Amino acid sequence: MEFGFNLNRTANASAWRLMPNRWDFVTFPLIICLIAMAAIGFHQTLAPMSTLKTQVISTDPRMLPEYAMRTTLRMLAAMAASLVFTLVYGTLAAKSRRAEKVLVPILDILQSVPVLGYISFTVTFFLALFPGRVLGAELAAIFAIFTSQAWNMTFSFYQSLRTVPRDLDEVSKGFHLTGWQRFWKLEVPFSMPGLIWNMMMSMSGGWFFVVASEAITVGNNTITLPGIGAYLSQAISDKNLGAVGWVILAMTVVIVAYDQLLFRPLVAWADKFRMETTSSGNAPESWLLDLIRRTRLIHRLLVPMGMVLATLARIPIRVQLPKAMPVVSTKRSKAALVGDIVWGILVLALTVYVVWRVVAYVRTGVTLDEVGHVLVLGLITLLRVVLLIAISSLIWVPVGVLIGLRPALAEKIQPLAQFLAAFPANLLFPVFVIVIVKFHLNPDIWLSPLIVLGTQWYILFNVIAGASAYPNDYREVATNFGIRGWQWWRKVMLPGIFPYYITGAITASGGAWNASIVSEFVQWGDTKVQAHGLGAYIAQTTAAGDFPKIILGIAVMSLFVTLFNRTLWRPLYAYAESKLRLD
């Protein structure tokens, strides 16, 4: 009898643990809304292409919630694709010496190719994949947003893999971890704080080009997808300042929403991956993460999923991932040296072939004088980029350290920083155009701030990530030794954040070249203002559908970015890896 009573009591206790509590009733509606939003968005992508031609973008504010939902879904889809790309591409570039020689320069080129450049050649491809369906146009827009997100995240992950502390590396060897286990148990957790901050930057950076991705114009072919970007494009065309104001309000709501529902929980969760032996004074918090932890039913449903993922990470898969490359080169065998020579010859031959094909195609519509003219325009844009990145570094490095060392302050600044990073330059076109035309100002000078508007935040976010990941015990040692003032900056903090700063500066530099496309040639209604530069050249040739000149502009931009990275940023990157690792 007593045995039966215990069985009933155990059964009742198990059933009670599966009953939802009051926190479940708060969380369930959020989950259902997210599922419904995704389902509605997917259903709309299956509509016939004819709906885009008959569906006119309305500047009625009542349409903004639907437009905001569709834009957010595109950006989340692009973020998921960017994360997968980052884990695969960044790992190959960081762990294979031969792959690095190819993948890193390609990444330099990819981040320098403007979003308009991708759209020019990918729209036709995606439309052909799904003929007669909106899905093709949606994939083209998602891919365009992907190109504004992926490179920043990949550089961050690559930098983290290259700077894993040597003592942690020795510990992983002592536990005999396989390449698979080391990747998920050491390298991904170590990279997580920086990667999440760069995901925030990438998500916000996607807003900068959302107009170009949703209102696609290549030659005479125009495709407009419902979204905030298309709404903004229509408002600018109509000179509707009221609609521009509604866009700013909608963007604010959306940015606050995904900050609270996505990134704030991720930042709070990733705090446990900080490399330190003493706990920090103030850990970041998230009301949503606390809410999920307080739920009963949802928490019990999530625990098995977490256990499955943890088990997969512990599987001793013997398909070894290569170990991270040593920073200091060692003597290699003759076989390895011969292999490197053969690999170098193959890469060189492929590069020569690609350059030859590009030159052959460009020659069909471009003269030698045009090439010289474009090179001069590239030098003008290069001067703008260098000056603006230098000014941004002087401003945002101290601010980023101040924020990163204070988690409570970072929580308050985080939504504001995301909003400022997401603020599209297009929203300032009316102000700049009206002021420049009214006061007869020089566009070459006064359009330049638009270039850095969306790219300076790469520096800020990466410095915040570096300061946030800086070990608390290192800071305590500096305090105990009385290191302060300029000596503290020179000996303690600047070396600690330097690898993160270089990552931010590289992506900010590439992003600035990209931003020149929309910043050197601006329009407000029928009024157009143009600065001299490579960005304005690419914008005009893209609108005209002149593909040989488009390729020439993109090739020159890629050349400038690659050479600049090779001569400045890469040597600094190597110095950070060899001299400034946290060991």
C-alpha positions in Angstrom: 0.0 0.0 0.0 2.8 2.4 0.9 4.7 1.4 -2.2 1.6 2.3 -4.3 1.3 5.6 -2.6 5.0 6.4 -3.3 4.4 5.5 -7.0 1.4 7.8 -7.2 3.3 10.6 -5.4 6.3 10.2 -7.8 3.9 10.2 -10.8 2.2 13.3 -9.5 5.5 15.0 -8.9 6.6 14.2 -12.5 3.3 15.4 -13.9 3.6 18.6 -11.8 7.1 19.3 -13.2 5.6 19.2 -16.7 2.8 21.7 -15.8 3.5 25.2 -17.1 4.0 28.0 -14.5 3.2 31.7 -14.8 6.4 32.4 -16.6 5.5 29.8 -19.3 2.3 31.7 -20.0 4.3 34.9 -20.5 6.9 33.2 -22.8 4.5 31.0 -24.9 2.9 34.0 -26.7 6.4 35.3 -27.7 7.3 31.9 -29.2 4.0 31.6 -31.0 4.4 35.1 -32.5 7.8 34.3 -33.8 6.6 31.1 -35.4 3.6 32.8 -37.0 5.8 35.6 -38.3 8.2 33.1 -39.9 5.3 31.1 -41.4 3.6 34.2 -42.9 6.9 35.4 -44.3 7.6 32.0 -45.9 4.1 31.8 -47.4 4.6 35.3 -49.0 7.8 34.2 -50.7 5.8 31.5 -52.7 3.6 34.1 -54.3 3.9 34.6 -58.1 6.3 37.3 -59.4 3.4 39.2 -60.9 2.4 40.3 -57.4 5.5 42.5 -57.2 4.6 44.3 -60.4 1.0 45.0 -59.3 1.8 45.7 -55.7 2.7 49.3 -55.3 4.8 50.3 -52.3 2.6 52.5 -50.1 3.9 55.2 -47.9 0.9 54.8 -45.6 2.3 54.3 -42.0 -0.2 51.5 -41.4 1.8 49.3 -43.9 5.0 49.7 -41.9 4.4 46.8 -39.4 4.1 44.4 -42.3 7.1 45.9 -44.1 9.2 45.8 -40.9 8.3 42.1 -40.4 9.5 41.2 -43.9 12.7 43.2 -43.7 13.5 41.7 -40.3 12.9 38.1 -41.6 15.3 38.8 -44.5 17.9 40.1 -42.2 17.6 37.1 -39.8 17.8 34.7 -42.7 21.0 36.5 -43.9 22.4 36.4 -40.4 21.9 32.6 -40.2 23.6 32.1 -43.5 26.4 34.5 -42.4 27.0 32.4 -39.2 27.3 29.2 -41.2 29.7 30.8 -43.6 31.7 32.3 -40.8 32.2 29.0 -39.0 33.3 27.2 -42.2 35.3 29.9 -44.0 36.9 31.3 -40.9 38.1 27.9 -39.7 39.6 27.0 -43.1 41.4 30.3 -43.3 42.8 30.1 -39.7 43.9 26.5 -39.7 45.3 25.8 -43.2 48.4 27.7 -44.2 47.8 27.1 -47.9 44.1 27.9 -47.7 44.9 31.1 -45.8 47.0 32.4 -48.7 43.9 32.2 -51.0 40.9 32.6 -48.6 42.1 35.8 -46.8 42.8 37.8 -50.0 39.5 36.6 -51.4 37.8 37.8 -48.2 39.5 41.2 -48.7 38.2 41.3 -52.2 34.7 40.1 -51.2 34.3 42.8 -48.5 35.4 45.5 -51.0 32.9 44.5 -53.7 30.0 46.8 -53.2 26.5 45.4 -52.5 25.4 47.0 -55.8 28.1 45.0 -57.5 26.7 41.7 -56.2 23.1 42.7 -57.1 24.1 43.5 -60.6 25.1 39.9 -61.3 23.1 37.8 -58.8 19.5 39.0 -59.5 19.3 37.2 -62.8 20.8 34.1 -61.2 18.3 33.8 -58.4 15.4 34.7 -60.5 16.3 31.9 -62.9 16.4 29.4 -59.9 12.8 30.1 -59.1 11.2 31.4 -62.3 7.9 33.2 -61.8 8.2 33.2 -58.0 8.9 35.9 -55.4 11.3 33.5 -53.8 14.0 34.2 -56.4 13.8 38.0 -55.7 13.8 37.3 -51.9 16.9 35.2 -52.2 18.6 37.9 -54.2 17.8 40.5 -51.4 18.9 38.1 -48.7 22.1 37.4 -50.5 22.7 41.2 -50.8 22.2 41.6 -47.1 24.4 38.6 -46.5 27.2 40.3 -48.3 26.9 43.2 -45.8 27.1 40.9 -42.8 29.3 37.9 -43.4 32.7 39.4 -44.0 32.8 41.3 -40.6 31.8 38.1 -38.7 34.3 36.0 -40.6 37.2 38.4 -39.8 36.2 38.3 -36.2 36.1 34.5 -36.0 39.3 34.2 -37.9 41.1 36.6 -35.5 39.8 34.7 -32.5 41.0 31.3 -33.9 44.4 32.9 -34.6 44.8 34.3 -31.0 43.6 31.4 -28.8 45.9 31.6 -25.7 48.7 29.1 -25.7 47.9 27.8 -22.2 44.4 26.8 -23.3 45.9 25.1 -26.3 48.2 23.1 -24.0 45.2 22.2 -21.8 43.3 20.9 -24.9 46.3 18.8 -25.8 46.5 17.4 -22.3 42.9 16.3 -22.4 43.6 14.7 -25.8 40.8 16.5 -27.5 40.2 15.7 -31.1 39.9 18.5 -33.7 36.1 18.3 -33.5 36.1 18.5 -29.7 38.6 21.3 -29.6 36.6 23.3 -32.1 33.4 23.2 -30.1 34.9 23.1 -26.6 37.7 25.7 -26.9 37.8 27.7 -30.1 34.1 28.5 -30.6 33.6 29.4 -26.9 36.7 31.6 -26.9 35.5 33.4 -30.0 31.9 33.8 -28.8 32.1 37.3 -27.0 33.7 38.9 -30.0 31.6 37.1 -32.5 28.3 38.1 -30.8 29.3 41.8 -30.8 30.2 41.5 -34.5 26.9 39.8 -35.2 25.2 42.9 -33.7 27.3 45.1 -35.9 26.6 43.0 -38.9 22.8 43.0 -38.2 22.9 46.8 -37.8 25.2 47.2 -40.9 22.6 45.3 -42.9 20.2 48.3 -42.5 22.7 50.5 -44.2 22.2 48.7 -47.5 18.6 47.6 -47.0 17.4 50.2 -49.6 19.7 48.7 -52.2 18.6 45.2 -51.4 14.9 45.8 -51.5 14.7 48.4 -54.3 16.9 46.8 -56.9 17.5 48.7 -60.2 19.9 47.4 -62.7 19.6 49.0 -66.1 16.0 49.0 -67.1 15.1 46.1 -64.8 13.5 47.2 -61.5 12.4 44.8 -58.7 10.9 46.2 -55.5 10.2 44.0 -52.5 7.9 45.1 -49.7 10.0 46.2 -46.8 11.3 49.2 -44.9 14.0 49.7 -47.5 11.5 49.9 -50.3 9.3 52.2 -48.2 12.3 54.5 -47.6 13.2 54.5 -51.3 9.7 55.6 -52.2 9.7 58.3 -49.5 12.9 59.7 -50.8 11.6 59.6 -54.4 8.4 61.4 -53.3 10.3 63.9 -51.1 8.0 62.8 -48.2 9.7 63.9 -45.0 6.8 62.6 -42.9 7.3 59.1 -44.3 11.0 59.4 -43.5 10.1 60.2 -39.9 7.9 57.1 -39.8 10.8 55.0 -41.1 13.0 56.2 -38.3 10.3 55.3 -35.7 9.8 51.9 -37.3 13.5 51.2 -37.3 13.8 52.2 -33.7 11.1 49.8 -32.6 12.6 46.9 -34.7 16.1 47.5 -33.4 15.0 47.6 -29.8 12.9 44.5 -30.3 15.8 42.3 -31.7 18.2 43.8 -29.2 15.9 42.7 -26.3 14.8 39.4 -27.8 18.0 38.2 -29.5 21.3 40.1 -28.8 20.8 41.0 -25.1 20.2 37.3 -24.2 23.2 36.2 -26.3 25.5 38.8 -24.7 24.4 37.7 -21.2 24.7 34.0 -22.1 28.2 34.5 -23.7 29.6 36.2 -20.6 30.4 32.8 -19.2 33.0 32.3 -22.0 35.2 35.1 -20.8 38.8 34.0 -20.2 39.5 34.8 -16.5 40.1 33.2 -13.2 38.3 35.8 -11.1 34.7 36.8 -11.7 33.9 40.3 -13.0 32.0 42.7 -10.7 29.0 43.2 -12.9 27.8 40.5 -15.3 25.5 41.5 -18.2 21.9 40.6 -17.7 18.9 39.9 -19.8 15.3 39.8 -18.7 14.4 37.4 -21.5 17.1 34.9 -20.5 16.0 35.2 -16.8 12.4 34.6 -17.9 13.3 31.5 -19.9 15.3 30.1 -16.9 12.3 30.7 -14.7 9.9 28.8 -16.9 9.1 25.2 -16.0 7.7 23.5 -19.2 9.8 25.4 -21.7 12.9 25.0 -19.7 12.4 21.2 -19.4 11.8 21.1 -23.2 15.1 23.1 -23.9 17.3 21.0 -21.5 17.2 17.8 -23.7 18.1 19.9 -26.7 21.1 21.4 -24.9 22.1 17.9 -23.8 22.0 16.7 -27.4 24.1 19.6 -28.6 26.6 19.0 -25.7 26.8 15.3 -26.6 27.5 16.1 -30.2 30.3 18.4 -29.3 31.9 15.7 -27.1 31.8 13.0 -29.8 35.5 12.0 -30.4 35.2 12.3 -34.2 38.5 11.2 -35.7 38.3 13.3 -38.8 40.8 15.7 -37.4 40.4 19.4 -38.0 43.9 20.9 -38.6 45.4 22.6 -35.7 45.7 26.4 -35.7 48.8 27.5 -37.5 51.8 28.5 -35.4 52.4 32.2 -35.5 56.2 31.8 -35.7 57.2 29.9 -38.7 59.3 26.7 -38.3 61.4 24.7 -40.6 59.4 22.7 -43.0 60.3 19.4 -44.7 61.3 19.4 -48.4 58.0 17.7 -49.3 56.0 20.5 -47.6 58.2 23.1 -49.3 57.6 21.5 -52.7 53.8 21.3 -52.0 53.8 25.0 -51.1 55.6 25.9 -54.4 53.1 23.8 -56.4 50.2 25.3 -54.6 51.6 28.8 -55.2 52.0 28.1 -58.9 48.4 26.9 -59.2 47.0 29.9 -57.3 49.1 32.3 -59.4 48.0 30.6 -62.7 44.3 30.8 -61.6 44.7 34.5 -60.7 46.4 35.3 -64.0 43.5 33.5 -65.8 40.8 35.4 -63.9 42.6 38.7 -64.5 43.0 38.0 -68.2 39.2 37.1 -68.5 38.2 40.3 -66.6 40.5 42.5 -68.8 39.3 40.9 -72.0 35.7 41.6 -71.0 36.3 45.1 -69.8 38.2 46.0 -73.0 34.9 45.5 -75.0 33.5 48.7 -73.5 36.3 50.6 -71.8 39.2 52.6 -73.2 42.7 53.0 -71.6 41.9 56.6 -70.7 38.9 55.4 -68.8 41.0 53.0 -66.8 43.4 55.9 -65.8 40.4 58.1 -64.9 39.0 55.3 -62.6 42.3 54.8 -60.9 42.4 58.6 -60.1 38.9 58.3 -58.7 40.0 55.4 -56.6 42.9 57.5 -55.1 40.4 60.2 -54.2 38.1 57.7 -52.4 41.2 56.1 -50.7 42.2 59.5 -49.3 38.7 59.9 -47.8 38.7 56.4 -46.3 42.1 56.8 -44.7 41.2 60.2 -43.1 37.8 59.1 -41.9 39.1 55.8 -40.4 41.9 57.6 -38.6 39.4 60.2 -37.1 37.0 57.4 -36.1 39.7 55.4 -34.4 40.8 58.5 -32.3 37.2 58.9 -31.2 35.8 55.4 -30.7 38.7 53.4 -29.2 38.6 55.3 -25.9 34.7 55.2 -25.9 34.7 51.5 -26.7 37.1 50.7 -23.8 35.0 52.8 -21.5 31.8 50.8 -22.4 33.4 47.4 -22.7 34.9 47.5 -19.1 31.5 48.4 -17.6 28.8 45.7 -18.4 26.1 47.8 -16.8 26.9 50.7 -19.0 27.2 48.4 -22.1 23.6 47.2 -21.5 22.4 50.8 -21.6 24.5 51.8 -24.6 23.9 48.6 -26.6 20.5 49.6 -28.1 21.7 53.1 -28.9 24.9 51.9 -30.5 22.9 49.4 -32.6 20.5 52.1 -33.7 23.3 54.5 -34.7 25.0 51.7 -36.6 21.8 50.8 -38.3 20.9 54.3 -39.3 21.0 54.3 -43.1 22.8 57.2 -44.8 19.7 57.5 -47.0 17.8 59.1 -44.2 20.3 62.0 -44.1 20.1 62.6 -47.9 17.5 65.4 -47.5 19.6 67.3 -45.0 22.9 67.0 -46.9 21.3 67.7 -50.3 19.3 70.7 -49.1 22.3 72.2 -47.2 24.8 71.6 -49.9 22.6 73.1 -52.6 21.4 76.1 -50.5 24.9 77.2 -49.4 26.8 76.1 -52.5 29.1 73.8 -50.5 31.7 71.5 -52.0 30.2 68.0 -52.3 33.7 66.4 -52.2 34.1 67.6 -48.6 30.5 67.6 -47.2 29.4 64.3 -48.6 32.4 62.6 -47.0 30.8 62.2 -43.5 28.2 59.9 -45.0 30.9 57.4 -45.8 31.9 56.9 -42.2 28.4 57.1 -40.8 27.8 53.4 -41.1 31.4 52.1 -40.9 32.8 53.8 -37.7 30.7 51.4 -35.6 32.8 48.4 -36.7 35.7 49.9 -34.7 33.5 50.7 -31.7 31.8 47.3 -31.6 35.1 45.4 -31.9 36.8 47.5 -29.3 33.8 46.9 -27.0 34.2 43.2 -27.6 37.9 43.3 -26.9 37.4 45.2 -23.7 34.6 43.0 -22.6 36.7 39.9 -23.2 39.7 41.3 -21.4 40.5 39.1 -18.4 39.4 40.6 -15.1 42.4 39.2 -13.2 44.7 41.1 -15.6 43.0 44.3 -14.7 43.3 43.5 -11.0 47.1 42.9 -11.4 47.4 46.3 -13.1 45.5 47.9 -10.3 47.6 46.2 -7.6 50.8 47.5 -9.3 49.4 51.0 -9.5 49.5 51.2 -13.3 47.3 54.1 -14.4 47.1 56.9 -16.9 48.9 56.8 -20.2 51.0 53.9 -18.9 47.8 51.9 -18.3 46.7 52.5 -21.9 50.1 51.7 -23.4 51.0 48.7 -21.3 47.7 47.1 -20.4 44.6 48.0 -22.4 45.8 48.9 -25.9 47.8 45.6 -26.3 44.8 43.7 -25.0 42.3 45.1 -27.4 44.7 45.6 -30.4 43.7 42.3 -32.2 40.1 43.3 -31.9 40.8 46.9 -33.1 42.6 45.6 -36.2 39.6 43.4 -37.0 37.3 46.4 -36.7 39.6 48.6 -38.7 39.8 46.1 -41.5 36.1 45.7 -41.8 35.5 49.4 -41.3 37.9 50.2 -44.1 36.2 47.7 -46.4 32.8 49.0 -45.3 33.8 52.5 -46.0 34.6 51.7 -49.6 31.2 50.0 -49.8 29.5 53.0 -48.2 31.1 55.3 -50.8 28.6 53.9 -53.4 25.7 55.5 -51.7 27.5 58.4 -50.2 29.3 60.0 -53.1 26.2 60.1 -55.3 23.1 61.2 -53.4 19.6 62.1 -54.5 16.6 63.8 -53.0 13.7 63.7 -55.4 15.0 65.1 -58.7 17.9 66.9 -57.1 21.3 65.1 -57.4 24.6 65.9 -55.7 27.8 64.1 -56.7 31.3 64.0 -55.3 34.3 62.9 -57.2 35.2 59.4 -56.3 35.1 55.7 -57.2 31.8 55.2 -55.4 29.9 57.7 -57.5 31.4 56.1 -60.6 30.1 52.6 -59.6 26.7 54.0 -58.6 26.2 55.8 -62.0 27.4 52.8 -64.1 25.2 50.4 -62.1 22.1 52.6 -62.7 23.0 52.7 -66.4 23.5 48.9 -66.6 27.0 49.4 -68.2 28.5 46.0 -67.1 32.1 46.5 -68.5 32.4 49.8 -66.5 30.7 48.2 -63.5 33.4 45.4 -63.5 36.1 48.0 -64.0 35.0 50.0 -61.0 34.6 46.9 -58.8 38.0 45.6 -59.9 39.7 48.9 -59.1 38.0 49.1 -55.7 39.1 45.5 -54.9 42.6 46.3 -56.0 42.8 49.3 -53.7 41.3 47.4 -50.7 43.6 44.4 -51.2 46.8 46.4 -51.5 45.9 48.6 -48.5 45.2 45.5 -46.4 48.4 43.8 -47.5 50.6 46.8 -46.8 49.1 48.1 -43.6 46.5 45.9 -41.8 48.0 42.5 -42.4 51.4 43.4 -40.9 49.6 44.8 -37.9 47.6 41.6 -37.7 50.7 39.5 -37.7 52.2 41.7 -35.0 49.1 41.3 -32.8 49.2 37.5 -33.2 52.9 37.2 -32.4 53.3 39.9 -29.7 50.0 40.6 -28.1 48.3 37.3 -27.4 46.8 36.8 -24.0 48.8 33.8 -22.6 
